[in-house]
Amino acid sequence: MHWPLNSKWVKTWFPSHERARANMFWEFGLTMGPIITGPLVTWIILSSGTWKTPFILFALIGLIIMVPIIAFIAKDRPSESKFVSQAELKYIQSDKEEDVAESVKFSQILKKKSGFLAAAH
């Protein structure tokens, strides 16, 4: 779930020339998180004698941090955030193209001659 979420978030919140750096920080966090927490969780389990202690501890830390961020700070688009100034919004949107949603029926997908299914034949 991280990669689709990251792709949409980075595309929405960053101009194209900053997306590589934003993706790098995202990937760095996904890599370093287990490296740091692995030994920490092991130490907590060995100290407390049960796996339940780190489970509850990290669940509480996650809720304490994420609930206020999701409720009050995180928005789908920079234009919806009260923490983004007009100058920042202009900078973020400086090289954006307008996304146009295309409606596709399921039957059209099955009838399509190119792509994976066509290559398999």
C-alpha positions, 0 to 999 in steps of 0.5 A: 500500500505504500507505493501507490500512496506515495506516488499519489501523494508525491505527485500532488504535493511536489513539483516534478523537479522535487519528486525524486528527492521526496521519493528518496526520503519515503524509501529511506523511511521504509528501509530504515524503520525496520532496521531501527525498530527491529532491535528495539522491539527485540529488546522490549520483548526480552525486557518485558517477557511478552510480545504484547508490550511492543505491540501495544506501545507502538500502537499507542505511539502511532495513534498519538502521532497519526490521529492529530495529523490525519484529523487536522493537518493532512489534506488530499491537496495543497490547496485544501491545507491551511498550512500552505501559503499562496506562494507555496501553492503557486510553487507546487503547482508551477509545472503541473498539468491538469489531470483528466479522469477517463471513464473506462468500462470493464468490457473495454478492458477485456476487449483491448488487443494490446498489453499483457494478454496480447503479448501472451498469445 
